[in-house]
Amino acid sequence: MRLKLRLLVNSFKRSPWQVVGLVLAVLYGFGVAVLGVALLIGLRFADAELARNATVLGGSLIVLGFLLVPLAFGVDDTLDPRRFSLYGIPNTRLATALAVTALISVPSAALALIALASIVTWSRDPGIFLLGVISAPLVLATCVLAARVSTSVAAFLLATRRAREFMAVVAILALVLISPVIVVLSSIDWAADGERQVAGSRTSSPGRLSAPHGRSRATSRPGGRAPASCTS
């Protein structure tokens, strides 16, 4: 923990332009967080179906961002677990410490604000509010651990500059290609389509069609009478 805090303090002791860039990045991150908080609070008073679709889609994009951004662009992983292999720290203690220190960052703080705002979104009912309180820390832990694992993998796979440039190009192409897919998926009424599919499967179930077929065979005999085995 102390090492992580010392690294954050030392990041402001660089050249003036690097400090300016770092401050702008921090302001941008918290600006996005404030915008997300405002949207989530506004969804509290919106239609429940709209709030559900927006939170599911937005949450999925946030999880993918925490998982793929380190792999795509690479991150300077100062707390790489391989750097502590010579200190004899137990694996359980090291993994726990790295997971806790991963919470000390601008993206983690912004995500924590968004997770807290999601509780307000689902404060419509006591039961749903309780689920929102439980899910908020789970979302934060999932994204932070995903970023931690992706950062460790990126430090191993993207060790060379050519590998980082190649992954950056692949990530940009993926973003360009996935944008229309996201727009199409967000415009689909999943609830209505699911109800139509269920209704169609019920009307075409074999049990409903077998009864008329059996009656037609029974009444197709001469005289329109069913056999004795059917009437007994």
Buried (B, 14 or more C-beta within 10 A) or exposed (E): EEEBEEEEEEEEEEEEEEEEEBEEEEEEBBEBBBEBBEBBEBBBEEEEEEBBBBBEEBBEEBBEBBBBBBBBBBBEBEBBBEEEEEEEEEEEEBBEBBEEBBBEBBBBBBBBBBBBBBBBBBEEEEEEBEEBBEBBEEBBBBBBBBBBBBBBEBBEEBEEEEEBEEBBEEBEEEEEEEEEEEEEEEEEEEEEEEEEEEEEEEEEEEEEEEEEEEEEEBEEEEEEEBEEEEEE
